[in-house]
Amino acid sequence: MNAIFALLNNTMLNQVLHELRQGHLQRCRALGLAEEDLEILQSLPPTTLSRLAHAAVPWVEIKVDTAVMRRLIEQADRDEQNERLINRALKLGASSLIMNKCFGLDHSETAMRRRLLKIEVSRGRHRV
């Protein structure tokens, strides 16, 4: 477990220092660091930063945001359902115009999807 803690600590410290160098103080604050913490981190010598990064005790907390996770799962389900609907429409012979109106797919995207689904289409206009 100590190796995992050290990896988490090291990763977080590297990210915070990178954000500080880039001037993204808001991102550092969003990670839970106060302005005083940022000032302290910037003033530390490399040896102290190294000890902090490789500490055997965790100073980084990982928490699962279940509400966000559930929204992501719901979105993934909707995306999968939409993909199935697009594939079904193509298999049933929907035109590029219909695919554009219903799903916002342009002609090249529709053609690529047809090729992937191995759907043969006639070239040019239909003969009367």
N, CA, C and O atoms as CSV, one atom per row, in Angstrom:
chain,resi,resn,atom,element,x,y,z
A,1,MET,N,N,0.814,-1.197,0.000
A,1,MET,CA,C,0.000,0.000,0.000
A,1,MET,C,C,0.861,1.266,0.000
A,1,MET,O,O,0.469,2.287,-0.564
A,2,ASN,N,N,2.020,1.196,0.626
A,2,ASN,CA,C,2.881,2.375,0.696
A,2,ASN,C,C,3.273,2.867,-0.683
A,2,ASN,O,O,3.386,4.072,-0.907
A,3,ALA,N,N,3.484,1.932,-1.618
A,3,ALA,CA,C,3.853,2.328,-2.981
A,3,ALA,C,C,2.709,3.084,-3.647
A,3,ALA,O,O,2.937,4.037,-4.391
A,4,ILE,N,N,1.485,2.657,-3.378
A,4,ILE,CA,C,0.319,3.341,-3.954
A,4,ILE,C,C,0.209,4.752,-3.386
A,4,ILE,O,O,-0.040,5.706,-4.124
A,5,PHE,N,N,0.397,4.883,-2.071
A,5,PHE,CA,C,0.334,6.209,-1.457
A,5,PHE,C,C,1.412,7.118,-2.030
A,5,PHE,O,O,1.157,8.284,-2.333
A,6,ALA,N,N,2.607,6.581,-2.175
A,6,ALA,CA,C,3.706,7.376,-2.721
A,6,ALA,C,C,3.393,7.809,-4.147
A,6,ALA,O,O,3.685,8.941,-4.534
A,7,LEU,N,N,2.799,6.911,-4.929
A,7,LEU,CA,C,2.440,7.253,-6.305
A,7,LEU,C,C,1.377,8.351,-6.341
A,7,LEU,O,O,1.477,9.290,-7.130
A,8,LEU,N,N,0.360,8.231,-5.486
A,8,LEU,CA,C,-0.684,9.265,-5.416
A,8,LEU,C,C,-0.100,10.605,-4.975
A,8,LEU,O,O,-0.382,11.642,-5.574
A,9,ASN,N,N,0.703,10.572,-3.936
A,9,ASN,CA,C,1.324,11.802,-3.444
A,9,ASN,C,C,2.184,12.450,-4.527
A,9,ASN,O,O,2.101,13.656,-4.757
A,10,ASN,N,N,3.006,11.644,-5.188
A,10,ASN,CA,C,3.901,12.140,-6.227
A,10,ASN,C,C,3.108,12.737,-7.386
A,10,ASN,O,O,3.436,13.815,-7.881
A,11,THR,N,N,2.074,12.038,-7.809
A,11,THR,CA,C,1.253,12.518,-8.922
A,11,THR,C,C,0.587,13.844,-8.577
A,11,THR,O,O,0.584,14.773,-9.384
A,12,MET,N,N,0.027,13.926,-7.382
A,12,MET,CA,C,-0.648,15.161,-6.970
A,12,MET,C,C,0.343,16.316,-6.861
A,12,MET,O,O,0.061,17.424,-7.317
A,13,LEU,N,N,1.485,16.064,-6.266
A,13,LEU,CA,C,2.475,17.129,-6.123
A,13,LEU,C,C,2.953,17.616,-7.485
A,13,LEU,O,O,3.076,18.820,-7.707
A,14,ASN,N,N,3.221,16.690,-8.394
A,14,ASN,CA,C,3.635,17.084,-9.747
A,14,ASN,C,C,2.562,17.918,-10.436
A,14,ASN,O,O,2.872,18.908,-11.098
A,15,GLN,N,N,1.306,17.521,-10.284
A,15,GLN,CA,C,0.216,18.264,-10.916
A,15,GLN,C,C,0.092,19.663,-10.320
A,15,GLN,O,O,-0.059,20.643,-11.050
A,16,VAL,N,N,0.155,19.752,-9.010
A,16,VAL,CA,C,0.042,21.058,-8.349
A,16,VAL,C,C,1.190,21.970,-8.772
A,16,VAL,O,O,0.967,23.138,-9.092
A,17,LEU,N,N,2.407,21.451,-8.774
A,17,LEU,CA,C,3.554,22.275,-9.176
A,17,LEU,C,C,3.445,22.696,-10.638
A,17,LEU,O,O,3.800,23.821,-10.991
A,18,HIS,N,N,2.961,21.804,-11.477
A,18,HIS,CA,C,2.756,22.152,-12.889
A,18,HIS,C,C,1.724,23.275,-13.021
A,18,HIS,O,O,1.942,24.238,-13.757
A,19,GLU,N,N,0.608,23.150,-12.312
A,19,GLU,CA,C,-0.434,24.180,-12.372
A,19,GLU,C,C,0.093,25.515,-11.850
A,19,GLU,O,O,-0.238,26.568,-12.395
A,20,LEU,N,N,0.901,25.478,-10.810
A,20,LEU,CA,C,1.492,26.716,-10.288
A,20,LEU,C,C,2.404,27.361,-11.320
A,20,LEU,O,O,2.355,28.574,-11.522
A,21,ARG,N,N,3.241,26.552,-11.977
A,21,ARG,CA,C,4.143,27.099,-13.008
A,21,ARG,C,C,3.352,27.717,-14.153
A,21,ARG,O,O,3.776,28.715,-14.736
A,22,GLN,N,N,2.207,27.129,-14.475
A,22,GLN,CA,C,1.377,27.634,-15.565
A,22,GLN,C,C,0.523,28.825,-15.124
A,22,GLN,O,O,-0.111,29.477,-15.954
A,23,GLY,N,N,0.506,29.107,-13.829
A,23,GLY,CA,C,-0.275,30.229,-13.323
A,23,GLY,C,C,-1.750,29.909,-13.126
A,23,GLY,O,O,-2.576,30.819,-13.050
A,24,HIS,N,N,-2.085,28.636,-13.044
A,24,HIS,CA,C,-3.481,28.214,-12.879
A,24,HIS,C,C,-3.806,28.032,-11.392
A,24,HIS,O,O,-3.983,26.910,-10.917
A,25,LEU,N,N,-3.878,29.135,-10.680
A,25,LEU,CA,C,-4.122,29.071,-9.240
A,25,LEU,C,C,-5.510,28.533,-8.912
A,25,LEU,O,O,-5.692,27.858,-7.899
A,26,GLN,N,N,-6.486,28.828,-9.764
A,26,GLN,CA,C,-7.846,28.341,-9.518
A,26,GLN,C,C,-7.894,26.817,-9.526
A,26,GLN,O,O,-8.622,26.212,-8.739
A,27,ARG,N,N,-7.121,26.198,-10.411
A,27,ARG,CA,C,-7.090,24.729,-10.461
A,27,ARG,C,C,-6.500,24.163,-9.172
A,27,ARG,O,O,-6.962,23.142,-8.661
A,28,CYS,N,N,-5.482,24.833,-8.658
A,28,CYS,CA,C,-4.883,24.392,-7.394
A,28,CYS,C,C,-5.880,24.545,-6.253
A,28,CYS,O,O,-5.976,23.675,-5.388
A,29,ARG,N,N,-6.610,25.633,-6.251
A,29,ARG,CA,C,-7.630,25.842,-5.216
A,29,ARG,C,C,-8.735,24.801,-5.336
A,29,ARG,O,O,-9.266,24.334,-4.328
A,30,ALA,N,N,-9.081,24.438,-6.574
A,30,ALA,CA,C,-10.114,23.419,-6.789
A,30,ALA,C,C,-9.667,22.057,-6.254
A,30,ALA,O,O,-10.501,21.216,-5.920
A,31,LEU,N,N,-8.366,21.845,-6.174
A,31,LEU,CA,C,-7.843,20.596,-5.617
A,31,LEU,C,C,-7.866,20.602,-4.090
A,31,LEU,O,O,-7.548,19.595,-3.457
A,32,GLY,N,N,-8.241,21.732,-3.503
A,32,GLY,CA,C,-8.364,21.816,-2.053
A,32,GLY,C,C,-7.232,22.538,-1.355
A,32,GLY,O,O,-7.141,22.505,-0.128
A,33,LEU,N,N,-6.370,23.188,-2.112
A,33,LEU,CA,C,-5.240,23.891,-1.511
A,33,LEU,C,C,-5.570,25.369,-1.300
A,33,LEU,O,O,-6.113,26.032,-2.184
A,34,ALA,N,N,-5.233,25.865,-0.116
A,34,ALA,CA,C,-5.421,27.285,0.186
A,34,ALA,C,C,-4.231,28.057,-0.372
A,34,ALA,O,O,-3.205,27.478,-0.727
A,35,GLU,N,N,-4.389,29.368,-0.441
A,35,GLU,CA,C,-3.310,30.214,-0.965
A,35,GLU,C,C,-2.041,30.068,-0.125
A,35,GLU,O,O,-0.930,30.079,-0.655
A,36,GLU,N,N,-2.219,29.934,1.170
A,36,GLU,CA,C,-1.073,29.748,2.070
A,36,GLU,C,C,-0.334,28.445,1.738
A,36,GLU,O,O,0.897,28.407,1.749
A,37,ASP,N,N,-1.089,27.379,1.442
A,37,ASP,CA,C,-0.472,26.099,1.065
A,37,ASP,C,C,0.346,26.247,-0.212
A,37,ASP,O,O,1.440,25.694,-0.327
A,38,LEU,N,N,-0.191,26.993,-1.164
A,38,LEU,CA,C,0.506,27.190,-2.436
A,38,LEU,C,C,1.803,27.966,-2.242
A,38,LEU,O,O,2.823,27.658,-2.859
A,39,GLU,N,N,1.751,28.981,-1.373
A,39,GLU,CA,C,2.960,29.757,-1.082
A,39,GLU,C,C,4.022,28.880,-0.430
A,39,GLU,O,O,5.206,28.979,-0.752
A,40,ILE,N,N,3.586,28.019,0.491
A,40,ILE,CA,C,4.529,27.113,1.160
A,40,ILE,C,C,5.154,26.165,0.144
A,40,ILE,O,O,6.370,25.972,0.141
A,41,LEU,N,N,4.328,25.571,-0.721
A,41,LEU,CA,C,4.845,24.630,-1.721
A,41,LEU,C,C,5.856,25.287,-2.651
A,41,LEU,O,O,6.865,24.682,-3.012
A,42,GLN,N,N,5.580,26.527,-3.036
A,42,GLN,CA,C,6.493,27.224,-3.939
A,42,GLN,C,C,7.828,27.544,-3.277
A,42,GLN,O,O,8.845,27.675,-3.958
A,43,SER,N,N,7.829,27.669,-1.958
A,43,SER,CA,C,9.063,28.059,-1.261
A,43,SER,C,C,9.907,26.867,-0.809
A,43,SER,O,O,11.028,27.058,-0.339
A,44,LEU,N,N,9.397,25.654,-0.941
A,44,LEU,CA,C,10.123,24.476,-0.451
A,44,LEU,C,C,11.313,24.130,-1.336
A,44,LEU,O,O,11.243,24.252,-2.559
A,45,PRO,N,N,12.412,23.695,-0.709
A,45,PRO,CA,C,13.569,23.245,-1.501
A,45,PRO,C,C,13.268,21.882,-2.145
A,45,PRO,O,O,12.371,21.168,-1.698
A,46,PRO,N,N,14.012,21.528,-3.184
A,46,PRO,CA,C,13.764,20.266,-3.889
A,46,PRO,C,C,13.798,19.025,-2.993
A,46,PRO,O,O,13.027,18.091,-3.210
A,47,THR,N,N,14.671,19.004,-1.999
A,47,THR,CA,C,14.744,17.821,-1.130
A,47,THR,C,C,13.459,17.640,-0.326
A,47,THR,O,O,12.994,16.515,-0.142
A,48,THR,N,N,12.893,18.732,0.148
A,48,THR,CA,C,11.638,18.656,0.898
A,48,THR,C,C,10.490,18.252,-0.017
A,48,THR,O,O,9.637,17.452,0.368
A,49,LEU,N,N,10.466,18.804,-1.233
A,49,LEU,CA,C,9.434,18.411,-2.202
A,49,LEU,C,C,9.529,16.921,-2.514
A,49,LEU,O,O,8.510,16.244,-2.652
A,50,SER,N,N,10.748,16.416,-2.623
A,50,SER,CA,C,10.947,14.996,-2.896
A,50,SER,C,C,10.423,14.145,-1.749
A,50,SER,O,O,9.766,13.129,-1.978
A,51,ARG,N,N,10.710,14.554,-0.518
A,51,ARG,CA,C,10.201,13.811,0.646
A,51,ARG,C,C,8.681,13.845,0.694
A,51,ARG,O,O,8.046,12.848,1.037
A,52,LEU,N,N,8.105,14.974,0.355
A,52,LEU,CA,C,6.647,15.095,0.335
A,52,LEU,C,C,6.052,14.192,-0.746
A,52,LEU,O,O,5.038,13.529,-0.527
A,53,ALA,N,N,6.691,14.177,-1.904
A,53,ALA,CA,C,6.199,13.367,-3.020
A,53,ALA,C,C,6.292,11.877,-2.728
A,53,ALA,O,O,5.446,11.106,-3.181
A,54,HIS,N,N,7.303,11.464,-1.983
A,54,HIS,CA,C,7.519,10.041,-1.737
A,54,HIS,C,C,7.143,9.621,-0.314
A,54,HIS,O,O,7.606,8.591,0.177
A,55,ALA,N,N,6.318,10.407,0.330
A,55,ALA,CA,C,5.897,10.086,1.694
A,55,ALA,C,C,5.135,8.761,1.721
A,55,ALA,O,O,4.371,8.449,0.808
A,56,ALA,N,N,5.359,7.992,2.783
A,56,ALA,CA,C,4.708,6.683,2.918
A,56,ALA,C,C,3.279,6.805,3.434
A,56,ALA,O,O,2.521,5.835,3.405
A,57,VAL,N,N,2.917,7.972,3.895
A,57,VAL,CA,C,1.544,8.184,4.366
A,57,VAL,C,C,0.793,9.027,3.338
A,57,VAL,O,O,1.376,9.918,2.719
A,58,PRO,N,N,-0.479,8.753,3.157
A,58,PRO,CA,C,-1.230,9.505,2.140
A,58,PRO,C,C,-1.603,10.898,2.638
A,58,PRO,O,O,-2.140,11.057,3.734
A,59,TRP,N,N,-1.314,11.888,1.828
A,59,TRP,CA,C,-1.816,13.239,2.091
A,59,TRP,C,C,-2.780,13.653,0.990
A,59,TRP,O,O,-3.246,14.791,0.945
A,60,VAL,N,N,-3.069,12.712,0.106
A,60,VAL,CA,C,-4.043,12.901,-0.968
A,60,VAL,C,C,-5.226,11.994,-0.670
A,60,VAL,O,O,-5.053,10.829,-0.314
A,61,GLU,N,N,-6.409,12.528,-0.814
A,61,GLU,CA,C,-7.622,11.753,-0.556
A,61,GLU,C,C,-8.342,11.498,-1.874
A,61,GLU,O,O,-8.547,12.414,-2.670
A,62,ILE,N,N,-8.721,10.246,-2.091
A,62,ILE,CA,C,-9.478,9.903,-3.293
A,62,ILE,C,C,-10.912,9.624,-2.879
A,62,ILE,O,O,-11.168,8.892,-1.923
A,63,LYS,N,N,-11.836,10.216,-3.612
A,63,LYS,CA,C,-13.248,10.053,-3.290
A,63,LYS,C,C,-14.010,9.906,-4.594
A,63,LYS,O,O,-13.768,10.643,-5.550
A,64,VAL,N,N,-14.923,8.961,-4.632
A,64,VAL,CA,C,-15.752,8.757,-5.811
A,64,VAL,C,C,-16.972,9.664,-5.702
A,64,VAL,O,O,-17.695,9.630,-4.707
A,65,ASP,N,N,-17.192,10.469,-6.727
A,65,ASP,CA,C,-18.385,11.310,-6.800
A,65,ASP,C,C,-19.461,10.485,-7.494
A,65,ASP,O,O,-19.534,10.449,-8.722
A,66,THR,N,N,-20.290,9.827,-6.700
A,66,THR,CA,C,-21.268,8.888,-7.264
A,66,THR,C,C,-22.295,9.577,-8.147
A,66,THR,O,O,-22.770,8.980,-9.113
A,67,ALA,N,N,-22.645,10.807,-7.841
A,67,ALA,CA,C,-23.622,11.515,-8.677
A,67,ALA,C,C,-23.062,11.728,-10.079
A,67,ALA,O,O,-23.761,11.512,-11.069
A,68,VAL,N,N,-21.809,12.148,-10.165
A,68,VAL,CA,C,-21.176,12.347,-11.473
A,68,VAL,C,C,-21.015,11.012,-12.182
A,68,VAL,O,O,-21.261,10.907,-13.384
A,69,MET,N,N,-20.599,9.986,-11.435
A,69,MET,CA,C,-20.421,8.661,-12.032
A,69,MET,C,C,-21.736,8.163,-12.631
A,69,MET,O,O,-21.745,7.625,-13.738
A,70,ARG,N,N,-22.832,8.335,-11.917
A,70,ARG,CA,C,-24.139,7.882,-12.426
A,70,ARG,C,C,-24.562,8.668,-13.660
A,70,ARG,O,O,-25.117,8.098,-14.599
A,71,ARG,N,N,-24.301,9.979,-13.664
A,71,ARG,CA,C,-24.628,10.773,-14.856
A,71,ARG,C,C,-23.804,10.316,-16.052
A,71,ARG,O,O,-24.314,10.256,-17.171
A,72,LEU,N,N,-22.540,9.996,-15.826
A,72,LEU,CA,C,-21.692,9.498,-16.910
A,72,LEU,C,C,-22.196,8.156,-17.435
A,72,LEU,O,O,-22.178,7.912,-18.642
A,73,ILE,N,N,-22.640,7.296,-16.538
A,73,ILE,CA,C,-23.192,6.002,-16.957
A,73,ILE,C,C,-24.465,6.208,-17.761
A,73,ILE,O,O,-24.660,5.567,-18.794
A,74,GLU,N,N,-25.333,7.099,-17.293
A,74,GLU,CA,C,-26.567,7.390,-18.031
A,74,GLU,C,C,-26.262,7.953,-19.411
A,74,GLU,O,O,-26.901,7.573,-20.392
A,75,GLN,N,N,-25.290,8.857,-19.493
A,75,GLN,CA,C,-24.910,9.430,-20.787
A,75,GLN,C,C,-24.351,8.355,-21.705
A,75,GLN,O,O,-24.655,8.335,-22.898
A,76,ALA,N,N,-23.535,7.462,-21.159
A,76,ALA,CA,C,-22.976,6.370,-21.963
A,76,ALA,C,C,-24.093,5.468,-22.477
A,76,ALA,O,O,-24.048,5.018,-23.622
A,77,ASP,N,N,-25.097,5.199,-21.638
A,77,ASP,CA,C,-26.242,4.390,-22.072
A,77,ASP,C,C,-27.001,5.080,-23.198
A,77,ASP,O,O,-27.393,4.439,-24.173
A,78,ARG,N,N,-27.208,6.401,-23.062
A,78,ARG,CA,C,-27.903,7.144,-24.123
A,78,ARG,C,C,-27.099,7.122,-25.417
A,78,ARG,O,O,-27.661,6.974,-26.503
A,79,ASP,N,N,-25.779,7.269,-25.296
A,79,ASP,CA,C,-24.919,7.232,-26.484
A,79,ASP,C,C,-24.983,5.870,-27.163
A,79,ASP,O,O,-25.044,5.789,-28.390
A,80,GLU,N,N,-24.969,4.796,-26.369
A,80,GLU,CA,C,-25.061,3.443,-26.928
A,80,GLU,C,C,-26.400,3.237,-27.631
A,80,GLU,O,O,-26.459,2.655,-28.714
A,81,GLN,N,N,-27.467,3.715,-27.008
A,81,GLN,CA,C,-28.794,3.588,-27.611
A,81,GLN,C,C,-28.852,4.368,-28.922
A,81,GLN,O,O,-29.431,3.896,-29.901
A,82,ASN,N,N,-28.264,5.544,-28.945
A,82,ASN,CA,C,-28.233,6.356,-30.159
A,82,ASN,C,C,-27.443,5.650,-31.264
A,82,ASN,O,O,-27.849,5.668,-32.426
A,83,GLU,N,N,-26.321,5.032,-30.906
A,83,GLU,CA,C,-25.527,4.282,-31.886
A,83,GLU,C,C,-26.335,3.130,-32.474
A,83,GLU,O,O,-26.311,2.897,-33.683
A,84,ARG,N,N,-27.051,2.412,-31.607
A,84,ARG,CA,C,-27.888,1.304,-32.099
A,84,ARG,C,C,-28.973,1.820,-33.034
A,84,ARG,O,O,-29.270,1.192,-34.050
A,85,LEU,N,N,-29.562,2.957,-32.697
A,85,LEU,CA,C,-30.607,3.548,-33.528
A,85,LEU,C,C,-30.051,3.982,-34.882
A,85,LEU,O,O,-30.692,3.774,-35.913
A,86,ILE,N,N,-28.872,4.579,-34.882
A,86,ILE,CA,C,-28.224,4.986,-36.138
A,86,ILE,C,C,-27.944,3.762,-37.000
A,86,ILE,O,O,-28.243,3.760,-38.194
A,87,ASN,N,N,-27.372,2.723,-36.402
A,87,ASN,CA,C,-27.067,1.506,-37.157
A,87,ASN,C,C,-28.332,0.868,-37.718
A,87,ASN,O,O,-28.341,0.388,-38.852
A,88,ARG,N,N,-29.391,0.862,-36.928
A,88,ARG,CA,C,-30.656,0.282,-37.402
A,88,ARG,C,C,-31.212,1.089,-38.568
A,88,ARG,O,O,-31.673,0.520,-39.557
A,89,ALA,N,N,-31.169,2.414,-38.452
A,89,ALA,CA,C,-31.664,3.270,-39.535
A,89,ALA,C,C,-30.878,3.012,-40.819
A,89,ALA,O,O,-31.460,2.935,-41.901
A,90,LEU,N,N,-29.567,2.879,-40.700
A,90,LEU,CA,C,-28.748,2.609,-41.885
A,90,LEU,C,C,-29.076,1.249,-42.482
A,90,LEU,O,O,-29.171,1.114,-43.702
A,91,LYS,N,N,-29.247,0.250,-41.643
A,91,LYS,CA,C,-29.572,-1.096,-42.134
A,91,LYS,C,C,-30.939,-1.132,-42.809
A,91,LYS,O,O,-31.175,-1.943,-43.704
A,92,LEU,N,N,-31.834,-0.250,-42.377
A,92,LEU,CA,C,-33.165,-0.178,-42.988
A,92,LEU,C,C,-33.184,0.697,-44.233
A,92,LEU,O,O,-34.228,0.860,-44.864
A,93,GLY,N,N,-32.028,1.262,-44.592
A,93,GLY,CA,C,-31.915,2.002,-45.838
A,93,GLY,C,C,-32.126,3.500,-45.755
A,93,GLY,O,O,-32.478,4.122,-46.758
A,94,ALA,N,N,-31.923,4.094,-44.600
A,94,ALA,CA,C,-32.096,5.544,-44.464
A,94,ALA,C,C,-31.107,6.281,-45.366
A,94,ALA,O,O,-29.944,5.893,-45.481
A,95,SER,N,N,-31.578,7.328,-45.990
A,95,SER,CA,C,-30.733,8.119,-46.893
A,95,SER,C,C,-29.799,9.026,-46.095
A,95,SER,O,O,-29.971,9.221,-44.891
A,96,SER,N,N,-28.814,9.570,-46.790
A,96,SER,CA,C,-27.888,10.513,-46.150
A,96,SER,C,C,-28.638,11.740,-45.646
A,96,SER,O,O,-28.310,12.289,-44.594
A,97,LEU,N,N,-29.643,12.164,-46.399
A,97,LEU,CA,C,-30.439,13.323,-45.995
A,97,LEU,C,C,-31.181,13.039,-44.687
A,97,LEU,O,O,-31.207,13.879,-43.788
A,98,ILE,N,N,-31.777,11.863,-44.588
A,98,ILE,CA,C,-32.486,11.490,-43.358
A,98,ILE,C,C,-31.502,11.401,-42.194
A,98,ILE,O,O,-31.800,11.861,-41.092
A,99,MET,N,N,-30.336,10.813,-42.432
A,99,MET,CA,C,-29.339,10.675,-41.368
A,99,MET,C,C,-28.864,12.051,-40.894
A,99,MET,O,O,-28.574,12.248,-39.714
A,100,ASN,N,N,-28.791,12.993,-41.828
A,100,ASN,CA,C,-28.394,14.347,-41.462
A,100,ASN,C,C,-29.484,15.029,-40.649
A,100,ASN,O,O,-29.200,15.657,-39.629
A,101,LYS,N,N,-30.722,14.908,-41.093
A,101,LYS,CA,C,-31.835,15.575,-40.399
A,101,LYS,C,C,-32.074,14.981,-39.013
A,101,LYS,O,O,-32.310,15.716,-38.054
A,102,CYS,N,N,-32.013,13.660,-38.904
A,102,CYS,CA,C,-32.355,12.997,-37.643
A,102,CYS,C,C,-31.194,12.910,-36.653
A,102,CYS,O,O,-31.398,13.004,-35.443
A,103,PHE,N,N,-29.980,12.730,-37.167
A,103,PHE,CA,C,-28.847,12.481,-36.281
A,103,PHE,C,C,-27.714,13.486,-36.432
A,103,PHE,O,O,-26.748,13.448,-35.670
A,104,GLY,N,N,-27.821,14.393,-37.414
A,104,GLY,CA,C,-26.778,15.387,-37.618
A,104,GLY,C,C,-25.519,14.838,-38.266
A,104,GLY,O,O,-24.459,15.460,-38.192
A,105,LEU,N,N,-25.628,13.666,-38.907
A,105,LEU,CA,C,-24.461,13.069,-39.563
A,105,LEU,C,C,-24.316,13.638,-40.962
A,105,LEU,O,O,-25.293,13.723,-41.706
A,106,ASP,N,N,-23.102,14.027,-41.325
A,106,ASP,CA,C,-22.898,14.497,-42.693
A,106,ASP,C,C,-22.721,13.293,-43.622
A,106,ASP,O,O,-22.643,12.150,-43.172
A,107,HIS,N,N,-22.659,13.573,-44.919
A,107,HIS,CA,C,-22.627,12.503,-45.918
A,107,HIS,C,C,-21.436,11.571,-45.726
A,107,HIS,O,O,-21.577,10.352,-45.824
A,108,SER,N,N,-20.259,12.142,-45.451
A,108,SER,CA,C,-19.065,11.298,-45.320
A,108,SER,C,C,-19.146,10.392,-44.088
A,108,SER,O,O,-18.703,9.245,-44.133
A,109,GLU,N,N,-19.705,10.899,-42.999
A,109,GLU,CA,C,-19.884,10.082,-41.791
A,109,GLU,C,C,-20.869,8.950,-42.064
A,109,GLU,O,O,-20.651,7.812,-41.648
A,110,THR,N,N,-21.958,9.273,-42.767
A,110,THR,CA,C,-22.946,8.253,-43.114
A,110,THR,C,C,-22.322,7.192,-44.005
A,110,THR,O,O,-22.534,5.998,-43.791
A,111,ALA,N,N,-21.558,7.614,-44.999
A,111,ALA,CA,C,-20.911,6.670,-45.913
A,111,ALA,C,C,-19.919,5.778,-45.166
A,111,ALA,O,O,-19.848,4.576,-45.424
A,112,MET,N,N,-19.159,6.360,-44.247
A,112,MET,CA,C,-18.194,5.574,-43.483
A,112,MET,C,C,-18.905,4.526,-42.628
A,112,MET,O,O,-18.471,3.376,-42.555
A,113,ARG,N,N,-19.988,4.928,-41.989
A,113,ARG,CA,C,-20.748,3.986,-41.160
A,113,ARG,C,C,-21.323,2.856,-42.011
A,113,ARG,O,O,-21.338,1.701,-41.584
A,114,ARG,N,N,-21.794,3.184,-43.205
A,114,ARG,CA,C,-22.313,2.134,-44.097
A,114,ARG,C,C,-21.209,1.141,-44.448
A,114,ARG,O,O,-21.433,-0.069,-44.453
A,115,ARG,N,N,-20.024,1.658,-44.740
A,115,ARG,CA,C,-18.899,0.763,-45.062
A,115,ARG,C,C,-18.569,-0.139,-43.878
A,115,ARG,O,O,-18.336,-1.335,-44.054
A,116,LEU,N,N,-18.549,0.425,-42.682
A,116,LEU,CA,C,-18.246,-0.367,-41.490
A,116,LEU,C,C,-19.295,-1.445,-41.240
A,116,LEU,O,O,-18.982,-2.535,-40.762
A,117,LEU,N,N,-20.549,-1.124,-41.571
A,117,LEU,CA,C,-21.640,-2.091,-41.393
A,117,LEU,C,C,-21.794,-3.014,-42.598
A,117,LEU,O,O,-22.665,-3.883,-42.614
A,118,LYS,N,N,-20.938,-2.819,-43.610
A,118,LYS,CA,C,-20.966,-3.608,-44.845
A,118,LYS,C,C,-22.332,-3.525,-45.539
A,118,LYS,O,O,-22.880,-4.527,-45.998
A,119,ILE,N,N,-22.855,-2.315,-45.600
A,119,ILE,CA,C,-24.124,-2.057,-46.283
A,119,ILE,C,C,-23.800,-1.568,-47.679
A,119,ILE,O,O,-23.108,-0.564,-47.854
A,120,GLU,N,N,-24.301,-2.279,-48.666
A,120,GLU,CA,C,-24.052,-1.893,-50.055
A,120,GLU,C,C,-25.100,-0.874,-50.482
A,120,GLU,O,O,-26.290,-1.026,-50.205
A,121,VAL,N,N,-24.635,0.158,-51.157
A,121,VAL,CA,C,-25.541,1.192,-51.662
A,121,VAL,C,C,-25.270,1.379,-53.142
A,121,VAL,O,O,-24.154,1.180,-53.622
A,122,SER,N,N,-26.316,1.766,-53.851
A,122,SER,CA,C,-26.130,2.010,-55.283
A,122,SER,C,C,-25.498,3.382,-55.470
A,122,SER,O,O,-25.753,4.306,-54.698
A,123,ARG,N,N,-24.679,3.503,-56.492
A,123,ARG,CA,C,-24.010,4.767,-56.784
A,123,ARG,C,C,-24.917,5.632,-57.650
A,123,ARG,O,O,-25.616,5.129,-58.529
A,124,GLY,N,N,-24.898,6.918,-57.396
A,124,GLY,CA,C,-25.633,7.859,-58.241
A,124,GLY,C,C,-27.134,7.821,-58.007
A,124,GLY,O,O,-27.616,7.338,-56.983
A,125,ARG,N,N,-27.855,8.345,-58.987
A,125,ARG,CA,C,-29.315,8.436,-58.879
A,125,ARG,C,C,-29.958,7.106,-59.247
A,125,ARG,O,O,-29.410,6.305,-60.003
A,126,HIS,N,N,-31.138,6.909,-58.683
A,126,HIS,CA,C,-31.900,5.704,-59.022
A,126,HIS,C,C,-32.484,5.858,-60.419
A,126,HIS,O,O,-32.959,6.933,-60.784
A,127,ARG,N,N,-32.450,4.803,-61.183
A,127,ARG,CA,C,-33.014,4.851,-62.538
A,127,ARG,C,C,-34.525,4.721,-62.473
A,127,ARG,O,O,-35.076,3.971,-61.667
A,128,VAL,N,N,-35.175,5.475,-63.347
A,128,VAL,CA,C,-36.641,5.468,-63.376
A,128,VAL,C,C,-37.144,4.577,-64.471
A,128,VAL,O,O,-38.355,4.444,-64.651
